[in-house]
């Protein structure tokens, strides 16, 4: 597993843990649809797994977005010919 994947997974787990801490069932006195502790446990385990997946996919797509932005800047800098990122020429 690459270092980037480990970092993304770690961030996803920490963010999901923070989300879980913010919605811990004991603070709400079990007042919603899963009345038993077993259902609350199943509800939050499933929610935690889904949250890790969503954060992981989001961080992966964010990485892709930044890679595309870097490629676009590189292309516009090469087309400009001046080698500076603040070139005023139209590259379209």
Secondary structure per residue as TSV (DSSP state, phi and psi in degrees):
chain	resnum	aa	ss	phi	psi
A	1	X	-	360.0	132.9
A	2	X	-	-74.6	162.8
A	3	X	H	-64.5	-36.5
A	4	X	H	-64.7	-40.0
A	5	X	H	-66.4	-40.4
A	6	X	H	-63.7	-42.2
A	7	X	H	-64.7	-45.7
A	8	X	H	-61.6	-43.2
A	9	X	H	-65.3	-39.6
A	10	X	H	-63.9	-44.4
A	11	X	H	-62.9	-40.7
A	12	X	H	-63.5	-41.7
A	13	X	H	-66.8	-43.4
A	14	X	H	-64.1	-44.2
A	15	X	H	-64.3	-38.9
A	16	X	H	-69.2	-36.4
A	17	X	H	-63.3	-39.9
A	18	X	H	-64.3	-40.6
A	19	X	H	-63.1	-40.8
A	20	X	H	-64.7	-42.2
A	21	X	H	-63.5	-33.7
A	22	X	H	-73.4	-19.7
A	23	X	T	-124.1	33.6
A	24	X	-	-59.9	134.0
A	25	X	G	-66.6	-27.3
A	26	X	G	-67.6	-23.7
A	27	X	G	-75.7	-17.7
A	28	X	G	-106.6	6.6
A	29	X	T	55.8	34.0
A	30	X	T	51.8	43.7
A	31	X	-	-89.7	5.9
A	32	X	S	-108.7	-167.0
A	33	X	S	-57.3	-41.1
A	34	X	-	-79.8	100.7
A	35	X	-	-75.1	-29.8
A	36	X	S	-92.4	158.6
A	37	X	H	-64.6	-33.1
A	38	X	H	-64.6	-42.6
A	39	X	H	-67.8	-37.6
A	40	X	H	-62.7	-41.9
A	41	X	H	-63.4	-46.3
A	42	X	H	-62.9	-41.6
A	43	X	H	-60.8	-45.6
A	44	X	H	-78.9	-29.4
A	45	X	H	-67.3	-46.1
A	46	X	H	-62.4	-43.5
A	47	X	H	-62.6	-39.0
A	48	X	H	-65.5	-43.6
A	49	X	H	-63.9	-43.5
A	50	X	H	-64.5	-38.2
A	51	X	H	-66.1	-40.6
A	52	X	H	-61.0	-44.3
A	53	X	H	-62.1	-46.0
A	54	X	H	-64.0	-45.6
A	55	X	H	-62.9	-40.5
A	56	X	H	-63.6	-45.3
A	57	X	H	-66.7	-39.9
A	58	X	H	-61.3	-45.7
A	59	X	H	-65.6	-34.7
A	60	X	H	-65.9	-42.6
A	61	X	H	-71.4	-30.9
A	62	X	H	-64.9	-39.7
A	63	X	H	-61.2	-44.7
A	64	X	H	-61.8	-40.9
A	65	X	H	-60.2	-45.3
A	66	X	H	-67.7	-34.1
A	67	X	H	-65.0	-42.3
A	68	X	H	-64.4	-39.3
A	69	X	H	-63.8	-41.4
A	70	X	H	-65.6	-40.3
A	71	X	H	-63.7	-40.8
A	72	X	H	-64.7	-41.7
A	73	X	H	-65.9	-40.0
A	74	X	H	-64.4	-42.0
A	75	X	H	-64.6	-43.8
A	76	X	H	-69.5	-32.3
A	77	X	H	-70.2	-38.9
A	78	X	H	-70.3	-36.8
A	79	X	H	-71.6	-26.5
A	80	X	H	-69.4	-42.0
A	81	X	S	88.3	-13.8
A	82	X	S	-89.4	-16.1
A	83	X	-	81.3	1.3
A	84	X	-	-105.1	147.6
A	85	X	T	-78.5	-14.4
A	86	X	T	-97.6	29.9
A	87	X	-	-65.8	141.2
A	88	X	-	-97.1	-3.8
A	89	X	S	-72.5	149.4
A	90	X	-	-81.5	125.6
A	91	X	-	-101.0	-11.8
A	92	X	-	-54.6	360.0
